[in-house]
Amino acid sequence: MIHCAGESSPGNIPHDTHAIALAAPDEAALLLLEARLLEENIPHVAVREPDAPFNGALLSIGLRPCYRADLHAVRDILPRLPLIR
């Protein structure tokens, strides 16, 4: 999952950047989130399983790193997903 966040990064991010992992209950919730991100033009990377038996299943979504001040735009879109600890 955190690898997905790295895939969404444009590179050259500060060394003190933090990745946050949230848990979605199922693929349907991820698909709804992906649709909302596309609607709002929020840059992201959707990782899908290429191999059988899960061909094309959406596994995770990585959002581009952002500053704390810019989190409000993302928070308005993310459902209340629990933090993975």
C-alpha positions in Angstrom: 0.0 0.0 0.0 2.7 2.5 0.9 4.5 1.5 -2.3 1.4 2.8 -4.1 1.8 6.1 -2.5 5.4 6.2 -3.7 4.2 5.5 -7.2 2.0 8.6 -7.1 4.9 10.8 -6.1 6.5 13.1 -8.7 9.9 12.5 -7.0 12.2 14.8 -5.1 10.0 14.9 -2.1 11.3 16.1 1.3 13.0 13.4 3.4 10.5 14.0 6.2 7.5 13.2 4.1 5.1 10.8 5.8 2.8 8.2 4.1 -0.5 7.4 5.6 -2.4 4.1 5.0 -6.1 3.9 5.2 -8.2 0.7 5.0 -11.1 0.3 2.6 -13.7 -2.4 3.4 -13.7 -3.9 -0.1 -12.9 -3.3 -3.8 -16.3 -1.6 -4.3 -15.4 1.1 -1.9 -12.1 1.6 -3.7 -13.9 1.8 -7.0 -16.2 4.5 -5.7 -13.2 6.4 -4.3 -11.4 6.1 -7.6 -14.5 7.5 -9.5 -14.6 10.5 -7.1 -10.9 11.2 -7.5 -11.4 11.2 -11.3 -14.4 13.5 -11.0 -12.5 16.0 -8.9 -9.3 15.7 -11.0 -7.2 14.7 -8.0 -3.9 13.1 -9.2 -3.6 9.5 -8.0 -2.3 6.1 -9.0 -4.7 3.1 -9.0 -2.9 -0.2 -8.6 -4.6 -3.2 -10.1 -3.8 -6.9 -9.9 -2.6 -8.1 -13.3 -2.6 -11.9 -12.5 -5.3 -14.5 -12.4 -7.6 -15.1 -10.6 -8.0 -11.4 -9.8 -7.3 -9.9 -13.2 -7.8 -6.2 -13.0 -9.0 -6.1 -9.4 -8.3 -2.7 -7.8 -5.9 -3.2 -4.9 -5.0 0.2 -3.7 -4.9 3.9 -4.6 -2.0 6.2 -4.0 -2.5 10.0 -3.7 0.2 12.4 -4.7 2.1 13.8 -1.6 0.7 17.2 -0.5 1.3 19.7 2.2 -0.8 19.8 5.4 -2.3 23.1 4.2 -3.6 21.3 1.1 -5.2 18.3 2.8 -8.6 19.9 3.0 -9.3 19.1 -0.7 -8.4 15.5 -0.2 -10.2 15.1 3.2 -13.5 16.2 1.6 -13.3 13.4 -0.8 -12.0 10.5 1.3 -14.7 8.6 3.1 -14.1 8.0 6.8 -11.7 5.2 6.3 -9.8 3.9 9.3 -6.1 4.4 9.7 -4.0 1.2 9.4 -1.6 1.0 12.3 
